[in-house]
Amino acid sequence: MSPYLPAITGDQVVKALKQAGFYVDRIKGSHYILRRDADRRQVAVPCHRGVVVKRKTLQTILNGAGLTADEFRELL
């Protein structure tokens, strides 16, 4: 697999993280705060309409969620 992360919007990131067991805990402005109680992880995803999430931001989200790039691509 390619080591690169896909160029996707915040809404697509939220959808993929929901498949990984996360749920939307709250929304503060344009940021969705997602939680997973199984391992007590929490991540914040910027959801600006139609704007692609920067790759470094996406990598930080994945690190916080405990997912690798390959695992995340399978969720899409």
HTML snippet that shows the backbone in 3Dmol.js (N, CA, C, O; Angstrom):
<script src="https://3Dmol.org/build/3Dmol-min.js"></script>
<div id="view" style="width:600px;height:400px;position:relative"></div>
<script>
const pdb = `
ATOM      1  N   MET A   1       0.834  -1.189   0.000  1.00  0.00           N
ATOM      2  CA  MET A   1       0.000   0.000   0.000  1.00  0.00           C
ATOM      3  C   MET A   1       0.878   1.251   0.000  1.00  0.00           C
ATOM      4  O   MET A   1       2.046   1.226   0.387  1.00  0.00           O
ATOM      5  N   SER A   2       0.279   2.312  -0.438  1.00  0.00           N
ATOM      6  CA  SER A   2       0.971   3.583  -0.490  1.00  0.00           C
ATOM      7  C   SER A   2       1.081   4.175   0.915  1.00  0.00           C
ATOM      8  O   SER A   2       0.130   4.091   1.693  1.00  0.00           O
ATOM      9  N   PRO A   3       2.219   4.768   1.250  1.00  0.00           N
ATOM     10  CA  PRO A   3       2.365   5.357   2.583  1.00  0.00           C
ATOM     11  C   PRO A   3       1.654   6.697   2.716  1.00  0.00           C
ATOM     12  O   PRO A   3       1.606   7.264   3.808  1.00  0.00           O
ATOM     13  N   TYR A   4       1.100   7.212   1.615  1.00  0.00           N
ATOM     14  CA  TYR A   4       0.491   8.530   1.630  1.00  0.00           C
ATOM     15  C   TYR A   4      -0.944   8.476   2.130  1.00  0.00           C
ATOM     16  O   TYR A   4      -1.652   7.484   1.964  1.00  0.00           O
ATOM     17  N   LEU A   5      -1.342   9.571   2.743  1.00  0.00           N
ATOM     18  CA  LEU A   5      -2.709   9.690   3.229  1.00  0.00           C
ATOM     19  C   LEU A   5      -3.585  10.276   2.132  1.00  0.00           C
ATOM     20  O   LEU A   5      -3.108  11.071   1.323  1.00  0.00           O
ATOM     21  N   PRO A   6      -4.857   9.897   2.091  1.00  0.00           N
ATOM     22  CA  PRO A   6      -5.750  10.421   1.067  1.00  0.00           C
ATOM     23  C   PRO A   6      -6.124  11.876   1.350  1.00  0.00           C
ATOM     24  O   PRO A   6      -6.097  12.322   2.497  1.00  0.00           O
ATOM     25  N   ALA A   7      -6.469  12.603   0.301  1.00  0.00           N
ATOM     26  CA  ALA A   7      -6.945  13.980   0.439  1.00  0.00           C
ATOM     27  C   ALA A   7      -8.458  13.926   0.576  1.00  0.00           C
ATOM     28  O   ALA A   7      -9.163  13.720  -0.411  1.00  0.00           O
ATOM     29  N   ILE A   8      -8.969  14.112   1.806  1.00  0.00           N
ATOM     30  CA  ILE A   8     -10.398  14.011   2.069  1.00  0.00           C
ATOM     31  C   ILE A   8     -10.853  15.157   2.953  1.00  0.00           C
ATOM     32  O   ILE A   8     -10.042  15.838   3.580  1.00  0.00           O
ATOM     33  N   THR A   9     -12.162  15.358   2.993  1.00  0.00           N
ATOM     34  CA  THR A   9     -12.739  16.428   3.806  1.00  0.00           C
ATOM     35  C   THR A   9     -12.947  15.940   5.239  1.00  0.00           C
ATOM     36  O   THR A   9     -12.841  14.747   5.525  1.00  0.00           O
ATOM     37  N   GLY A  10     -13.241  16.872   6.122  1.00  0.00           N
ATOM     38  CA  GLY A  10     -13.481  16.535   7.515  1.00  0.00           C
ATOM     39  C   GLY A  10     -14.690  15.640   7.698  1.00  0.00           C
ATOM     40  O   GLY A  10     -14.688  14.770   8.569  1.00  0.00           O
ATOM     41  N   ASP A  11     -15.729  15.839   6.888  1.00  0.00           N
ATOM     42  CA  ASP A  11     -16.925  14.998   6.986  1.00  0.00           C
ATOM     43  C   ASP A  11     -16.598  13.542   6.662  1.00  0.00           C
ATOM     44  O   ASP A  11     -17.136  12.630   7.290  1.00  0.00           O
ATOM     45  N   GLN A  12     -15.724  13.323   5.694  1.00  0.00           N
ATOM     46  CA  GLN A  12     -15.319  11.963   5.343  1.00  0.00           C
ATOM     47  C   GLN A  12     -14.479  11.334   6.452  1.00  0.00           C
ATOM     48  O   GLN A  12     -14.563  10.129   6.693  1.00  0.00           O
ATOM     49  N   VAL A  13     -13.672  12.149   7.125  1.00  0.00           N
ATOM     50  CA  VAL A  13     -12.869  11.649   8.247  1.00  0.00           C
ATOM     51  C   VAL A  13     -13.792  11.208   9.379  1.00  0.00           C
ATOM     52  O   VAL A  13     -13.589  10.145   9.967  1.00  0.00           O
ATOM     53  N   VAL A  14     -14.802  12.017   9.685  1.00  0.00           N
ATOM     54  CA  VAL A  14     -15.762  11.686  10.745  1.00  0.00           C
ATOM     55  C   VAL A  14     -16.479  10.386  10.406  1.00  0.00           C
ATOM     56  O   VAL A  14     -16.635   9.522  11.269  1.00  0.00           O
ATOM     57  N   LYS A  15     -16.910  10.240   9.174  1.00  0.00           N
ATOM     58  CA  LYS A  15     -17.616   9.029   8.744  1.00  0.00           C
ATOM     59  C   LYS A  15     -16.738   7.792   8.920  1.00  0.00           C
ATOM     60  O   LYS A  15     -17.212   6.760   9.395  1.00  0.00           O
ATOM     61  N   ALA A  16     -15.461   7.887   8.539  1.00  0.00           N
ATOM     62  CA  ALA A  16     -14.549   6.755   8.673  1.00  0.00           C
ATOM     63  C   ALA A  16     -14.281   6.430  10.135  1.00  0.00           C
ATOM     64  O   ALA A  16     -14.215   5.259  10.507  1.00  0.00           O
ATOM     65  N   LEU A  17     -14.124   7.457  10.971  1.00  0.00           N
ATOM     66  CA  LEU A  17     -13.861   7.212  12.385  1.00  0.00           C
ATOM     67  C   LEU A  17     -15.073   6.596  13.075  1.00  0.00           C
ATOM     68  O   LEU A  17     -14.920   5.829  14.026  1.00  0.00           O
ATOM     69  N   LYS A  18     -16.261   6.921  12.612  1.00  0.00           N
ATOM     70  CA  LYS A  18     -17.459   6.289  13.172  1.00  0.00           C
ATOM     71  C   LYS A  18     -17.443   4.791  12.904  1.00  0.00           C
ATOM     72  O   LYS A  18     -17.884   4.006  13.744  1.00  0.00           O
ATOM     73  N   GLN A  19     -16.944   4.391  11.752  1.00  0.00           N
ATOM     74  CA  GLN A  19     -16.840   2.968  11.437  1.00  0.00           C
ATOM     75  C   GLN A  19     -15.798   2.292  12.324  1.00  0.00           C
ATOM     76  O   GLN A  19     -15.850   1.078  12.522  1.00  0.00           O
ATOM     77  N   ALA A  20     -14.855   3.061  12.857  1.00  0.00           N
ATOM     78  CA  ALA A  20     -13.825   2.511  13.734  1.00  0.00           C
ATOM     79  C   ALA A  20     -14.281   2.480  15.187  1.00  0.00           C
ATOM     80  O   ALA A  20     -13.498   2.131  16.071  1.00  0.00           O
ATOM     81  N   GLY A  21     -15.533   2.840  15.446  1.00  0.00           N
ATOM     82  CA  GLY A  21     -16.066   2.760  16.800  1.00  0.00           C
ATOM     83  C   GLY A  21     -16.159   4.079  17.535  1.00  0.00           C
ATOM     84  O   GLY A  21     -16.542   4.098  18.704  1.00  0.00           O
ATOM     85  N   PHE A  22     -15.823   5.177  16.891  1.00  0.00           N
ATOM     86  CA  PHE A  22     -15.934   6.486  17.515  1.00  0.00           C
ATOM     87  C   PHE A  22     -17.360   7.008  17.379  1.00  0.00           C
ATOM     88  O   PHE A  22     -18.110   6.567  16.508  1.00  0.00           O
ATOM     89  N   TYR A  23     -17.723   7.940  18.236  1.00  0.00           N
ATOM     90  CA  TYR A  23     -19.018   8.620  18.128  1.00  0.00           C
ATOM     91  C   TYR A  23     -18.802  10.106  18.391  1.00  0.00           C
ATOM     92  O   TYR A  23     -17.837  10.494  19.050  1.00  0.00           O
ATOM     93  N   VAL A  24     -19.710  10.938  17.870  1.00  0.00           N
ATOM     94  CA  VAL A  24     -19.598  12.375  18.053  1.00  0.00           C
ATOM     95  C   VAL A  24     -20.045  12.699  19.469  1.00  0.00           C
ATOM     96  O   VAL A  24     -21.210  12.511  19.821  1.00  0.00           O
ATOM     97  N   ASP A  25     -19.114  13.185  20.277  1.00  0.00           N
ATOM     98  CA  ASP A  25     -19.398  13.540  21.659  1.00  0.00           C
ATOM     99  C   ASP A  25     -20.006  14.928  21.728  1.00  0.00           C
ATOM    100  O   ASP A  25     -20.990  15.157  22.432  1.00  0.00           O
ATOM    101  N   ARG A  26     -19.407  15.852  20.985  1.00  0.00           N
ATOM    102  CA  ARG A  26     -19.928  17.227  20.946  1.00  0.00           C
ATOM    103  C   ARG A  26     -19.357  17.944  19.727  1.00  0.00           C
ATOM    104  O   ARG A  26     -18.428  17.463  19.078  1.00  0.00           O
ATOM    105  N   ILE A  27     -19.928  19.090  19.437  1.00  0.00           N
ATOM    106  CA  ILE A  27     -19.467  19.929  18.336  1.00  0.00           C
ATOM    107  C   ILE A  27     -19.189  21.309  18.900  1.00  0.00           C
ATOM    108  O   ILE A  27     -20.045  21.902  19.555  1.00  0.00           O
ATOM    109  N   LYS A  28     -18.005  21.814  18.652  1.00  0.00           N
ATOM    110  CA  LYS A  28     -17.647  23.145  19.119  1.00  0.00           C
ATOM    111  C   LYS A  28     -17.221  23.955  17.905  1.00  0.00           C
ATOM    112  O   LYS A  28     -16.122  23.767  17.383  1.00  0.00           O
ATOM    113  N   GLY A  29     -18.069  24.837  17.465  1.00  0.00           N
ATOM    114  CA  GLY A  29     -17.796  25.605  16.256  1.00  0.00           C
ATOM    115  C   GLY A  29     -17.823  24.687  15.056  1.00  0.00           C
ATOM    116  O   GLY A  29     -18.844  24.055  14.786  1.00  0.00           O
ATOM    117  N   SER A  30     -16.723  24.600  14.329  1.00  0.00           N
ATOM    118  CA  SER A  30     -16.647  23.728  13.160  1.00  0.00           C
ATOM    119  C   SER A  30     -15.812  22.484  13.445  1.00  0.00           C
ATOM    120  O   SER A  30     -15.390  21.800  12.513  1.00  0.00           O
ATOM    121  N   HIS A  31     -15.568  22.184  14.714  1.00  0.00           N
ATOM    122  CA  HIS A  31     -14.771  21.023  15.086  1.00  0.00           C
ATOM    123  C   HIS A  31     -15.642  19.970  15.762  1.00  0.00           C
ATOM    124  O   HIS A  31     -16.361  20.260  16.718  1.00  0.00           O
ATOM    125  N   TYR A  32     -15.565  18.759  15.255  1.00  0.00           N
ATOM    126  CA  TYR A  32     -16.286  17.633  15.838  1.00  0.00           C
ATOM    127  C   TYR A  32     -15.337  16.934  16.812  1.00  0.00           C
ATOM    128  O   TYR A  32     -14.204  16.606  16.459  1.00  0.00           O
ATOM    129  N   ILE A  33     -15.805  16.713  18.028  1.00  0.00           N
ATOM    130  CA  ILE A  33     -15.031  15.999  19.032  1.00  0.00           C
ATOM    131  C   ILE A  33     -15.591  14.581  19.085  1.00  0.00           C
ATOM    132  O   ILE A  33     -16.742  14.369  19.465  1.00  0.00           O
ATOM    133  N   LEU A  34     -14.759  13.613  18.699  1.00  0.00           N
ATOM    134  CA  LEU A  34     -15.191  12.215  18.667  1.00  0.00           C
ATOM    135  C   LEU A  34     -14.513  11.443  19.790  1.00  0.00           C
ATOM    136  O   LEU A  34     -13.362  11.704  20.139  1.00  0.00           O
ATOM    137  N   ARG A  35     -15.257  10.480  20.352  1.00  0.00           N
ATOM    138  CA  ARG A  35     -14.745   9.665  21.451  1.00  0.00           C
ATOM    139  C   ARG A  35     -14.952   8.189  21.144  1.00  0.00           C
ATOM    140  O   ARG A  35     -15.849   7.811  20.391  1.00  0.00           O
ATOM    141  N   ARG A  36     -14.104   7.370  21.742  1.00  0.00           N
ATOM    142  CA  ARG A  36     -14.284   5.920  21.726  1.00  0.00           C
ATOM    143  C   ARG A  36     -14.038   5.461  23.155  1.00  0.00           C
ATOM    144  O   ARG A  36     -12.925   5.572  23.669  1.00  0.00           O
ATOM    145  N   ASP A  37     -15.086   4.944  23.794  1.00  0.00           N
ATOM    146  CA  ASP A  37     -15.012   4.585  25.204  1.00  0.00           C
ATOM    147  C   ASP A  37     -14.199   3.325  25.457  1.00  0.00           C
ATOM    148  O   ASP A  37     -13.680   3.147  26.559  1.00  0.00           O
ATOM    149  N   ALA A  38     -14.074   2.444  24.469  1.00  0.00           N
ATOM    150  CA  ALA A  38     -13.365   1.179  24.664  1.00  0.00           C
ATOM    151  C   ALA A  38     -11.934   1.408  25.146  1.00  0.00           C
ATOM    152  O   ALA A  38     -11.471   0.725  26.059  1.00  0.00           O
ATOM    153  N   ASP A  39     -11.232   2.365  24.538  1.00  0.00           N
ATOM    154  CA  ASP A  39      -9.862   2.656  24.944  1.00  0.00           C
ATOM    155  C   ASP A  39      -9.680   4.105  25.374  1.00  0.00           C
ATOM    156  O   ASP A  39      -8.555   4.592  25.490  1.00  0.00           O
ATOM    157  N   ARG A  40     -10.799   4.792  25.609  1.00  0.00           N
ATOM    158  CA  ARG A  40     -10.817   6.165  26.136  1.00  0.00           C
ATOM    159  C   ARG A  40     -10.030   7.146  25.273  1.00  0.00           C
ATOM    160  O   ARG A  40      -9.310   7.999  25.793  1.00  0.00           O
ATOM    161  N   ARG A  41     -10.168   7.023  23.956  1.00  0.00           N
ATOM    162  CA  ARG A  41      -9.500   7.942  23.031  1.00  0.00           C
ATOM    163  C   ARG A  41     -10.462   9.058  22.626  1.00  0.00           C
ATOM    164  O   ARG A  41     -11.677   8.868  22.572  1.00  0.00           O
ATOM    165  N   GLN A  42      -9.889  10.218  22.345  1.00  0.00           N
ATOM    166  CA  GLN A  42     -10.671  11.368  21.915  1.00  0.00           C
ATOM    167  C   GLN A  42      -9.884  12.117  20.850  1.00  0.00           C
ATOM    168  O   GLN A  42      -8.684  12.341  21.005  1.00  0.00           O
ATOM    169  N   VAL A  43     -10.561  12.508  19.759  1.00  0.00           N
ATOM    170  CA  VAL A  43      -9.916  13.266  18.691  1.00  0.00           C
ATOM    171  C   VAL A  43     -10.832  14.402  18.258  1.00  0.00           C
ATOM    172  O   VAL A  43     -12.055  14.308  18.369  1.00  0.00           O
ATOM    173  N   ALA A  44     -10.228  15.468  17.768  1.00  0.00           N
ATOM    174  CA  ALA A  44     -10.971  16.607  17.240  1.00  0.00           C
ATOM    175  C   ALA A  44     -10.736  16.678  15.734  1.00  0.00           C
ATOM    176  O   ALA A  44      -9.597  16.622  15.270  1.00  0.00           O
ATOM    177  N   VAL A  45     -11.826  16.803  14.977  1.00  0.00           N
ATOM    178  CA  VAL A  45     -11.736  16.830  13.521  1.00  0.00           C
ATOM    179  C   VAL A  45     -12.315  18.149  13.020  1.00  0.00           C
ATOM    180  O   VAL A  45     -13.475  18.450  13.302  1.00  0.00           O
ATOM    181  N   PRO A  46     -11.528  18.953  12.275  1.00  0.00           N
ATOM    182  CA  PRO A  46     -12.066  20.184  11.704  1.00  0.00           C
ATOM    183  C   PRO A  46     -12.963  19.856  10.508  1.00  0.00           C
ATOM    184  O   PRO A  46     -12.538  19.159   9.587  1.00  0.00           O
ATOM    185  N   CYS A  47     -14.191  20.351  10.520  1.00  0.00           N
ATOM    186  CA  CYS A  47     -15.145  20.058   9.445  1.00  0.00           C
ATOM    187  C   CYS A  47     -15.603  21.348   8.788  1.00  0.00           C
ATOM    188  O   CYS A  47     -16.729  21.798   9.002  1.00  0.00           O
ATOM    189  N   HIS A  48     -14.741  21.932   8.003  1.00  0.00           N
ATOM    190  CA  HIS A  48     -15.093  23.119   7.236  1.00  0.00           C
ATOM    191  C   HIS A  48     -15.642  22.638   5.901  1.00  0.00           C
ATOM    192  O   HIS A  48     -14.996  21.844   5.218  1.00  0.00           O
ATOM    193  N   ARG A  49     -16.797  23.097   5.529  1.00  0.00           N
ATOM    194  CA  ARG A  49     -17.518  22.592   4.367  1.00  0.00           C
ATOM    195  C   ARG A  49     -16.682  22.660   3.091  1.00  0.00           C
ATOM    196  O   ARG A  49     -16.297  23.741   2.645  1.00  0.00           O
ATOM    197  N   GLY A  50     -16.407  21.489   2.511  1.00  0.00           N
ATOM    198  CA  GLY A  50     -15.724  21.393   1.231  1.00  0.00           C
ATOM    199  C   GLY A  50     -14.220  21.590   1.278  1.00  0.00           C
ATOM    200  O   GLY A  50     -13.569  21.569   0.234  1.00  0.00           O
ATOM    201  N   VAL A  51     -13.652  21.782   2.457  1.00  0.00           N
ATOM    202  CA  VAL A  51     -12.216  22.018   2.573  1.00  0.00           C
ATOM    203  C   VAL A  51     -11.517  20.704   2.906  1.00  0.00           C
ATOM    204  O   VAL A  51     -11.939  19.975   3.804  1.00  0.00           O
ATOM    205  N   VAL A  52     -10.460  20.414   2.183  1.00  0.00           N
ATOM    206  CA  VAL A  52      -9.689  19.190   2.404  1.00  0.00           C
ATOM    207  C   VAL A  52      -8.831  19.361   3.655  1.00  0.00           C
ATOM    208  O   VAL A  52      -8.195  20.397   3.844  1.00  0.00           O
ATOM    209  N   VAL A  53      -8.819  18.336   4.507  1.00  0.00           N
ATOM    210  CA  VAL A  53      -8.005  18.347   5.722  1.00  0.00           C
ATOM    211  C   VAL A  53      -6.539  18.208   5.323  1.00  0.00           C
ATOM    212  O   VAL A  53      -6.188  17.360   4.503  1.00  0.00           O
ATOM    213  N   LYS A  54      -5.694  19.042   5.906  1.00  0.00           N
ATOM    214  CA  LYS A  54      -4.265  18.979   5.595  1.00  0.00           C
ATOM    215  C   LYS A  54      -3.702  17.635   6.031  1.00  0.00           C
ATOM    216  O   LYS A  54      -4.167  17.040   7.003  1.00  0.00           O
ATOM    217  N   ARG A  55      -2.711  17.171   5.314  1.00  0.00           N
ATOM    218  CA  ARG A  55      -2.160  15.842   5.574  1.00  0.00           C
ATOM    219  C   ARG A  55      -1.544  15.730   6.971  1.00  0.00           C
ATOM    220  O   ARG A  55      -1.689  14.695   7.621  1.00  0.00           O
ATOM    221  N   LYS A  56      -0.877  16.752   7.430  1.00  0.00           N
ATOM    222  CA  LYS A  56      -0.285  16.713   8.775  1.00  0.00           C
ATOM    223  C   LYS A  56      -1.385  16.674   9.831  1.00  0.00           C
ATOM    224  O   LYS A  56      -1.255  15.974  10.835  1.00  0.00           O
ATOM    225  N   THR A  57      -2.460  17.414   9.612  1.00  0.00           N
ATOM    226  CA  THR A  57      -3.593  17.395  10.533  1.00  0.00           C
ATOM    227  C   THR A  57      -4.225  16.016  10.553  1.00  0.00           C
ATOM    228  O   THR A  57      -4.565  15.502  11.618  1.00  0.00           O
ATOM    229  N   LEU A  58      -4.385  15.414   9.379  1.00  0.00           N
ATOM    230  CA  LEU A  58      -4.952  14.073   9.293  1.00  0.00           C
ATOM    231  C   LEU A  58      -4.052  13.062   9.997  1.00  0.00           C
ATOM    232  O   LEU A  58      -4.558  12.163  10.669  1.00  0.00           O
ATOM    233  N   GLN A  59      -2.747  13.183   9.864  1.00  0.00           N
ATOM    234  CA  GLN A  59      -1.820  12.283  10.540  1.00  0.00           C
ATOM    235  C   GLN A  59      -1.937  12.430  12.056  1.00  0.00           C
ATOM    236  O   GLN A  59      -1.877  11.436  12.779  1.00  0.00           O
ATOM    237  N   THR A  60      -2.103  13.661  12.541  1.00  0.00           N
ATOM    238  CA  THR A  60      -2.274  13.897  13.969  1.00  0.00           C
ATOM    239  C   THR A  60      -3.571  13.274  14.475  1.00  0.00           C
ATOM    240  O   THR A  60      -3.606  12.711  15.570  1.00  0.00           O
ATOM    241  N   ILE A  61      -4.640  13.373  13.680  1.00  0.00           N
ATOM    242  CA  ILE A  61      -5.920  12.767  14.043  1.00  0.00           C
ATOM    243  C   ILE A  61      -5.774  11.250  14.130  1.00  0.00           C
ATOM    244  O   ILE A  61      -6.267  10.632  15.073  1.00  0.00           O
ATOM    245  N   LEU A  62      -5.102  10.652  13.154  1.00  0.00           N
ATOM    246  CA  LEU A  62      -4.919   9.203  13.141  1.00  0.00           C
ATOM    247  C   LEU A  62      -4.057   8.737  14.313  1.00  0.00           C
ATOM    248  O   LEU A  62      -4.327   7.690  14.901  1.00  0.00           O
ATOM    249  N   ASN A  63      -3.033   9.499  14.654  1.00  0.00           N
ATOM    250  CA  ASN A  63      -2.203   9.151  15.804  1.00  0.00           C
ATOM    251  C   ASN A  63      -3.032   9.176  17.086  1.00  0.00           C
ATOM    252  O   ASN A  63      -2.902   8.291  17.932  1.00  0.00           O
ATOM    253  N   GLY A  64      -3.877  10.182  17.225  1.00  0.00           N
ATOM    254  CA  GLY A  64      -4.747  10.279  18.395  1.00  0.00           C
ATOM    255  C   GLY A  64      -5.773   9.171  18.447  1.00  0.00           C
ATOM    256  O   GLY A  64      -6.170   8.734  19.527  1.00  0.00           O
ATOM    257  N   ALA A  65      -6.206   8.710  17.277  1.00  0.00           N
ATOM    258  CA  ALA A  65      -7.205   7.647  17.205  1.00  0.00           C
ATOM    259  C   ALA A  65      -6.574   6.259  17.317  1.00  0.00           C
ATOM    260  O   ALA A  65      -7.281   5.266  17.490  1.00  0.00           O
ATOM    261  N   GLY A  66      -5.251   6.193  17.220  1.00  0.00           N
ATOM    262  CA  GLY A  66      -4.574   4.905  17.308  1.00  0.00           C
ATOM    263  C   GLY A  66      -4.712   4.082  16.043  1.00  0.00           C
ATOM    264  O   GLY A  66      -4.738   2.853  16.107  1.00  0.00           O
ATOM    265  N   LEU A  67      -4.800   4.737  14.892  1.00  0.00           N
ATOM    266  CA  LEU A  67      -4.949   4.054  13.609  1.00  0.00           C
ATOM    267  C   LEU A  67      -3.732   4.310  12.729  1.00  0.00           C
ATOM    268  O   LEU A  67      -3.108   5.368  12.807  1.00  0.00           O
ATOM    269  N   THR A  68      -3.404   3.339  11.901  1.00  0.00           N
ATOM    270  CA  THR A  68      -2.366   3.542  10.895  1.00  0.00           C
ATOM    271  C   THR A  68      -3.024   4.046   9.613  1.00  0.00           C
ATOM    272  O   THR A  68      -4.248   4.022   9.485  1.00  0.00           O
ATOM    273  N   ALA A  69      -2.214   4.495   8.677  1.00  0.00           N
ATOM    274  CA  ALA A  69      -2.746   4.992   7.409  1.00  0.00           C
ATOM    275  C   ALA A  69      -3.459   3.871   6.652  1.00  0.00           C
ATOM    276  O   ALA A  69      -4.500   4.101   6.037  1.00  0.00           O
ATOM    277  N   ASP A  70      -2.899   2.655   6.697  1.00  0.00           N
ATOM    278  CA  ASP A  70      -3.525   1.523   6.003  1.00  0.00           C
ATOM    279  C   ASP A  70      -4.876   1.167   6.627  1.00  0.00           C
ATOM    280  O   ASP A  70      -5.842   0.907   5.909  1.00  0.00           O
ATOM    281  N   GLU A  71      -4.946   1.154   7.953  1.00  0.00           N
ATOM    282  CA  GLU A  71      -6.211   0.859   8.626  1.00  0.00           C
ATOM    283  C   GLU A  71      -7.255   1.920   8.294  1.00  0.00           C
ATOM    284  O   GLU A  71      -8.429   1.607   8.097  1.00  0.00           O
ATOM    285  N   PHE A  72      -6.822   3.170   8.233  1.00  0.00           N
ATOM    286  CA  PHE A  72      -7.754   4.257   7.913  1.00  0.00           C
ATOM    287  C   PHE A  72      -8.271   4.142   6.487  1.00  0.00           C
ATOM    288  O   PHE A  72      -9.459   4.349   6.242  1.00  0.00           O
ATOM    289  N   ARG A  73      -7.383   3.809   5.534  1.00  0.00           N
ATOM    290  CA  ARG A  73      -7.806   3.653   4.142  1.00  0.00           C
ATOM    291  C   ARG A  73      -8.841   2.551   3.992  1.00  0.00           C
ATOM    292  O   ARG A  73      -9.733   2.658   3.150  1.00  0.00           O
ATOM    293  N   GLU A  74      -8.742   1.490   4.793  1.00  0.00           N
ATOM    294  CA  GLU A  74      -9.718   0.403   4.726  1.00  0.00           C
ATOM    295  C   GLU A  74     -11.099   0.854   5.224  1.00  0.00           C
ATOM    296  O   GLU A  74     -12.120   0.302   4.815  1.00  0.00           O
ATOM    297  N   LEU A  75     -11.123   1.852   6.102  1.00  0.00           N
ATOM    298  CA  LEU A  75     -12.386   2.350   6.634  1.00  0.00           C
ATOM    299  C   LEU A  75     -13.113   3.251   5.642  1.00  0.00           C
ATOM    300  O   LEU A  75     -14.321   3.453   5.767  1.00  0.00           O
ATOM    301  N   LEU A  76     -12.402   3.789   4.668  1.00  0.00           N
ATOM    302  CA  LEU A  76     -13.025   4.721   3.710  1.00  0.00           C
ATOM    303  C   LEU A  76     -13.910   4.007   2.729  1.00  0.00           C
ATOM    304  O   LEU A  76     -14.506   4.643   1.859  1.00  0.00           O
TER     305      LEU A  76
END
`;
const viewer = $3Dmol.createViewer("view");
viewer.addModel(pdb, "pdb");
viewer.setStyle({}, {cartoon: {color: "spectrum"}});
viewer.zoomTo();
viewer.render();
</script>
